[in-house]
Amino acid sequence: MTTHDRPGHGHSHHHTHDSAHLDWAELGPLLEQGAELHTPLYEQAAAWLRELLTGAAGSGPDGVRRVLDIGSGPGVFTGLLARAFPDAEVVAVDATEPLLERTRARAVRLGLGDRIHTHLAELPDRLDALGGADLIWSSKALHHVGDQRAAVAGLAGHLRPGGLLAVSEGGLAPRYLPRDIGIGRPGLQSRLDAVTEEWFTEMRRALPGSADDIEDWPAFLADAGLHTPRSRSFLLDLPAPLSAEARAYVRTSLTRGIDVYGDRLDEEDLTTLARLADPHDAAGITRRPDAFLLSAQTVHTARAQ
């Protein structure tokens, strides 16, 4: 599942409009770690896609011969797709070669190197060479394209008859801590949500060809000529106390959030975040017994005739 998401919000991949300036060799391990933490959620999503393709309208999972993972990041969900559809070739498509390298290495480790291939492309360009597919998956990637409606239509054009397009966009921002954490003002995460939405809105407006559309993903799928829409949300629930790996991931995500939109926060909230990110502070995320990770992601699907 891709990592194209809001900084500090703990999802798997993250490409921004200035991604050329990011150090992907440094970010790759973080993205892969985040995706692995979200594996319980991703496994639910993969099972649902398999169920949809097993129904009367589909050919069954054994009839799925080609799958595209658009915005694949380090390839964690790519591997899950390959396992869910064991007769399929799975093509990981991403704009970042270091992440595709991680995908290829991961496929070899999983014994899937003969079925997982990679394709370097930036949405919405350079997709014509991909050819058709029975299942197209895209997570947290399309919202980084200026015209999201056109991007959905472009992906739909690669579906084979009866093929399924699945777009993971939306859901709920993750939660890590109680409302009152004993330091700073209560309600920190709600304020982080607000500044994140401001940042996200500005990011969208700055994209080339940005279209001012209502973000109605089922409507985008219908406008692309697809049918039988289905939407479903999947929950990641890692209760307190978090594992050391999950704590380290949340700490790094919060630190990146400070870097990206820290200038939007007041001094008290910045101080609180700095304490949360400090591994030596007793109130920090790596030491707190009340830290958890709870989030939800929504997947929208529709089918070609």
N, C-alpha and C positions, 0 to 999 in steps of 0.2 A: 504494500500500500504506500502510496507516495507520501513524501514528507513535505509537500507543498502546503505549509500551514503557517498560522500566525506564530511569531516568535514568543517563547515563554508559555505556549499553550500545549506543549508536550506531545505533539503528534509526530508521525514518522518521518516525513520529508519536508524540506523547506527550500524552495526556489523563490527568489524575489526578482523584482524588475532590475536589480543591480547585481544579479547572481554572478556575473563575470568577475566581480571583485571579492567573492567569497573564497575561502580556502577550503576546497572540498576534500583535500587530503586530511585536514583536521576535522571537518564536520562529518565526514563519512562514518566514522565509528559511532558518533553520537546518534546519527540518523538510524543506523542499523540497530543500535541498542534500544532506541525508542520503539522501533518497529517490532523488535522481539518482545518487548514488554507488552505491546498491544496484540500479541499473537492470539490470546484467547478471544478477543473481539474479532480478529480477522478470520479465525477458524469458523466462527459462527457465520460470518458473511459468506465465506467460500461454500459452506454447507448449504446455505440458502440459495446461492446461485446454482449449485448442483441440483437442488430440489426443483427450482424453476425450470431447469433444462431437462428434467426427468418427466415433467408433466405431459399432459396430452398434447400441448402445443409445441413441445420440443422433441428433439430426436433422441434424448437421453444422453447422459454424460459420456457414454462410449461413442456417441456420434459427434462429439465435439472434437474436431481435429485440429483446430487452430485458434489460439487465444492471444490477444494483444493486451499487454499491461502498459497503459499510456501514462507516463510520469512515474516510472517504476522505482526511482531512487536506488537504494542498495539491493533491491530484489527480494526482500523478505516475503512480500505477498506473491511475488512471481513464483517462488518455490511452492507456496501453498496452492496456487492455481494449478501448477504442474501435478501436484499430488491429487488434487480434487478431480482432475480430468486426465487420467493416466495414459490416454491414447492421443493426447494433443501435443502439438508443437506450441510452445509458449514463447512469445517475443516480448522482451522487455524494451520499452522505448523511453529514452530519457535524453535530456539536453546536455548531460554532464558525463564526460567519459570516465572520470575517476569513480563515479557511482556505478556505471556499467561494468567497470573492472571488478568492483565488489560483487556485483550480481553474478558475473561469470565465475569468480572464485567461489562464491556461495553455492552455485549450481554444482560445481565439481565436488565440493565437500558433501553435498546431499546426494551425490550419485545421479544427478539430473543433467549433467553437462551435455548429454546427447540430445536433450529435448528442449533446453532453454537456450535461446539465442538473443542477441542484443541488436538494437538499432539506434544510432545517434540521431536525434531530431529534436528541434525546438517547436513546441506547439505555437501556432497551428501549421507551421511550415514543414516541408520535407516528409510528409506522411503519405504522399501518393505512391511511393515505392513499397508500401507495406503490404498491399494486396488485401484480400478478403479474410474474414474471421467469423467463427461461430459464436465467439464471446469476446467482447471488448470491455475492459475494466479500466476506469480512470478514477484516481482518488486524490483529492486536494491539488489537482493540477489545472483544471479548467478555469478556476477563478483567477488564475494568473494570465488569462488570455483576455484581451480587451473586449472582444465580442463573444460572449459565452454562448449565445444562441447559435451563432455561426459555427463555433467550435464543436458543439454537439452535433449539428447537422453534418459537419465534415466527418466526424467519427461514424455517424450512422451510415454514411455512404460506403463504409468498408464492411458493413455487415453482409454476410451471406443470407439467403432466404431462411427465415426462421431464427436468425441469429439474435443474440441478446446484447444490448448495451447497458452497462451498469456504471453509474456515476455516483461516487461517494462525495457528497458536498453537504455541509450543514451538520446539525447535531447540537451538542451542548459543549460549552467550554469546560475543560477539566477542572476539577477541584482537588486541592491538596491538603487543605487545613480547615479547622473549624472557623466560624465567623469571628470569634474572639480568641486570639492566640496568645494573649497575655503581654504582648509588646505592641506598641503603636496603637492607632485607632482601630477598633473593630471594623470588619467589612472590607479588608484589604483586597480580597479577590474580586469583589464587585467593582471596585475602582480600577483594578487592573483590566477587567473586562471592558470597561468604558473606554480607557485609553487605547486598548487594543483595537476596538471597533473604529475609533478615530483614525488610527494608523492604517487599518485595513481599507477604509474608505478612501483615504488619500492615495494609497498604493493603487487601488483600482482606477481612480481618476487619472493617474499618471501613465497608465498603460497605453501603448499605441492602439488607436482605434477603439478606445473604451466606449462602450455603449451603455446608456442609462436605462437598463432594463430592470423590471421587477425580477428578482431572483427566484423564479418559479421553475424549478428544474423539471417537474413533470410536464409543464407547458412547453419547455424547450424540447423535450423528447417528442411530444406530440407534433410540434411544428416541424420536426425533422422527418415526419412521416412514419413514426413508429407507433406501435399499438400495444394493447394489454399492459398498461402501466402498473407498476407495483413499487411501493416505497416501504422501507423497514429500517428501524434503528437498532443498533447493537451496542451493548453496554460493556465497558471495561470497569471492573470493580475489584481493585486491589486494596483491601482494608488495612487499617493500622494493626500492628506495626508493619511498615513497609520493609522489604528486603533492602540490603545495603546497595544492591544494584539499582533498584528503583529510586532510592533516596538520592544516589549520585546523579541519576538522570534528571530528576526533578530539580536538583540544585543547579545543574548546568543549564537547564531550560530557563529557570528564573534569572540566571546570570545573563543569558543572551537577551532576555526580555528587557533587562535594565539597559543593556547596550543599545538596543534598538529604539525604545521609546521612554527611556528614563527621564528625558527632559520634559516629559508631559506630566510627571508626578511631582507632588510637593516634597519638601525636604523631609518631613516626618515619614512619609511612605518610602522614600528612597533609603532612609536610615533603617527602616524595618526590613526592607528587601535585602540590604547589605548584611544585616544580622542573620537573616534566613539563609543567605548564601555562604556565610562564614562557617567553614567546617569545624572551627575551634570554639564557636559560640554555643553555649548550652541551649539557647533558643533556636539554633540553626536547624535547617531541614534534615540534616544528616544525623542529628541527635534527638529529635523530637519523637516521643512515643505516640503522638497523635497524628502524625503525617500519614496520608492515604493518597490514593490515586483513583479518581472516579470520573469517567467521561463517557460520552455517547457519540456515535457517528451514524449518520443517516445515509442509506444507499437508495438511489432511485434507478429503476430499471424500466425498459420497454423493449419490444421485440419487432424485428423486421417481418414483413409479410412473407 
